[in-house]
Amino acid sequence: MIKVGVIGTHGTGKTTICYDLVSALKKEGVKAEHLGEVSTKAKQKGFVINERTTPKSQKWILYTQITEEIEFEELRQDVKVLVTDRASLDNYLYFVRGFGYDVVLDGVVNEHVRTYDLIFRAPVNETYLKDDGIRAMDVEFQRVMDELITEELRKRQIPYQNFTGIDSALEMILQKLEQTKPISVSAV
């Protein structure tokens, strides 16, 4: 299985990108699944998110993201591509923005972020920031988070691609799948 993280600030169309990637992969005959955004689950459970988030809310989101990915990788080995709506890094950076760096969480994230085979950064897209009762509507907050995510990707030297469209992302995923195929040795 390869794991593809779609990251970025809120309101950039990450969920739509994830659904479109999974659909495109399935059209190519690849068994693919989508792991939804954990912050939506946090809000439904009553955790405070967005600008007024709490340290416990962000820790719950981060640890739940990692747990769900591990569960999926272990229990759904029939799936060839897992597309995650967010990744450990961007979830953690909402914590950083509110409360600063945490040495323990930083180490967890630095280790876990290396488990993604591909990361696509969704750029800010003004047409996707809509009031759905979950996303923050503050454009300045969105901008700050976008800059923080981009800066941390570079600072931590995490390989990523700026998302430019389904076709190019699909091509990269299919290439990665091809690279991970086991080499068959024919009997002589």
C-alpha positions, 0 to 999 in steps of 0.5 A: 500500500502507498499512502498519499497525504493531501495537506493544506489549510482549511477551505482549500478543497482537500476533501474534493481532491481526495474524492477525485483522486480515489475516483480516478484511481478506481477508474484505472483499476486501482483499489483506493480508499479515502481516510476522512478529515479528523477535525470534522470528527473532533467537532462532532464530538464537541472538541473546540477547533479552528481559531479557538482550539485547545491543546487537548483538541489538537492533540486528540486530532493529531493522535486520532489521525495517526491511529486511524492511518495505522489501523487502516494500513494494518487492517486494510491490506487489500487496498493499494492506495490510501488517500488521507484528507490531511496529514499529521504535519498540518494537523500538528501545525494548528497546535503550533499556531495556537500554543507553540512547538511541543518537543514530544509532538514535534518528534512524533510528527517528524517520524510519522510524516515520513510514512507518506509516500506522496504529499500534495499541498492544496493551495488556497482557493477562495472558491472553497472557503464556505461556511459549512459550520465546521471550517473557520471563515477568517481569511487571515487565519486561512492565510497564516495557516497556509504560510505556516504549512508551506514554511514547515514543509520546507524547513523540515525538508519534507518532499511534497508537490503543489497540487496542480490537478487530478491528472498530474497527481494521478500520474505521480501516484501511478508511477509510485505504485509501479515503483513499489511493485515487487520484482519477480524473478523467473526460474531459469 
